[in-house]
Amino acid sequence: MQLAKYKIKKNDQVMIVKGREQGKTGRVMKVVPDKACILIEKLNMVKRHTKPSAQYKQGGIIEKEAPIAIANVMLICDKCKGPVRTGRKILDDGKKVRYCKKCGEVLDK
């Protein structure tokens, strides 16, 4: 089975448009395509009770980011300064890039 391709990549700036953290922005740390989720830096924090282990020597209550559905976030355009829909186009040199459908600005550096 082929995994779905998403328009959001690691290190993109995104805004959450649905849920408890609605309206907040952050940087994408990780994309999990098989679950259609992403991890956003310092957003959607949850508390986990953990036993001491090699990774967590002390154990106890640890706060960490929980995954959020890709459908609940939108990419932020640098020029528009807000959440936008994106499209794909091929440049003259044959490179595929994402662009803002509102202003036409190319989002890939």
PLY file of the C-alpha trace (Angstrom):
ply
format ascii 1.0
element vertex 109
property float x
property float y
property float z
element edge 108
property int vertex1
property int vertex2
end_header
0.00 0.00 0.00
1.32 3.43 -0.94
1.34 6.15 1.71
-0.49 9.40 1.03
1.55 12.50 0.19
0.94 15.62 2.23
1.61 19.30 1.54
3.13 19.85 4.99
6.80 19.03 5.59
9.25 19.11 8.48
10.29 22.65 9.59
7.21 24.29 8.01
5.42 27.02 9.97
1.78 25.99 10.55
-1.33 27.26 12.34
-3.80 25.00 14.13
-7.31 25.72 12.81
-9.34 23.20 14.86
-9.27 21.83 18.37
-8.02 22.83 21.80
-4.96 24.73 20.50
-6.88 26.62 17.78
-5.19 29.80 16.52
-1.69 28.93 17.77
1.28 28.63 15.44
4.41 26.52 15.57
7.12 24.68 13.65
6.59 21.09 12.46
8.99 18.69 14.18
7.88 15.42 12.60
5.39 14.16 9.99
3.85 10.69 10.48
2.26 9.87 7.09
0.89 6.41 7.99
-1.25 7.97 10.79
-1.85 11.32 8.98
-0.45 13.20 12.01
2.25 15.74 12.75
4.13 16.87 15.86
4.33 20.64 16.40
7.00 22.13 18.63
5.64 23.12 22.09
1.97 22.67 21.08
-0.63 20.03 22.01
1.33 19.15 25.18
0.21 16.12 27.23
1.43 14.66 30.52
2.71 11.09 30.61
3.43 9.09 33.76
6.62 7.13 33.07
8.73 4.61 34.91
12.47 5.23 35.20
14.23 3.91 32.08
17.40 4.45 30.08
15.82 7.44 28.34
14.21 8.96 31.46
16.47 8.28 34.45
14.20 9.98 36.99
10.79 8.83 35.75
7.67 10.62 36.99
5.34 12.96 35.11
6.78 14.09 31.77
5.25 16.69 29.44
5.65 16.04 25.71
4.04 16.92 22.38
1.17 14.75 21.18
0.44 14.20 17.49
-2.26 16.31 15.85
-4.16 15.44 12.65
-2.80 17.03 9.48
-6.38 18.01 8.55
-6.47 20.33 11.60
-3.52 22.52 10.53
-2.80 24.93 7.68
0.49 26.14 6.26
1.43 29.79 6.91
2.56 31.99 4.00
5.39 34.44 4.79
3.95 37.11 2.49
0.25 36.78 3.47
1.07 36.30 7.21
-1.76 33.84 7.68
-3.00 30.30 7.03
-3.37 29.55 3.32
-4.22 26.77 0.93
-1.36 25.52 -1.18
-0.93 24.10 -4.64
1.87 22.54 -6.64
3.41 23.82 -9.83
6.44 23.02 -11.94
8.95 25.82 -12.50
10.75 26.48 -15.80
13.77 24.46 -14.64
11.54 21.40 -13.98
11.51 21.68 -10.17
8.22 20.95 -8.33
7.37 23.57 -5.70
4.48 24.45 -3.38
2.86 27.87 -3.80
0.34 30.01 -1.93
-3.03 30.05 -3.69
-3.86 33.46 -2.18
-0.86 35.50 -3.36
1.02 33.12 -5.69
4.24 33.22 -3.63
6.48 30.12 -3.85
6.68 28.50 -0.37
9.66 26.17 -0.97
13.05 27.80 -0.54
0 1
1 2
2 3
3 4
4 5
5 6
6 7
7 8
8 9
9 10
10 11
11 12
12 13
13 14
14 15
15 16
16 17
17 18
18 19
19 20
20 21
21 22
22 23
23 24
24 25
25 26
26 27
27 28
28 29
29 30
30 31
31 32
32 33
33 34
34 35
35 36
36 37
37 38
38 39
39 40
40 41
41 42
42 43
43 44
44 45
45 46
46 47
47 48
48 49
49 50
50 51
51 52
52 53
53 54
54 55
55 56
56 57
57 58
58 59
59 60
60 61
61 62
62 63
63 64
64 65
65 66
66 67
67 68
68 69
69 70
70 71
71 72
72 73
73 74
74 75
75 76
76 77
77 78
78 79
79 80
80 81
81 82
82 83
83 84
84 85
85 86
86 87
87 88
88 89
89 90
90 91
91 92
92 93
93 94
94 95
95 96
96 97
97 98
98 99
99 100
100 101
101 102
102 103
103 104
104 105
105 106
106 107
107 108
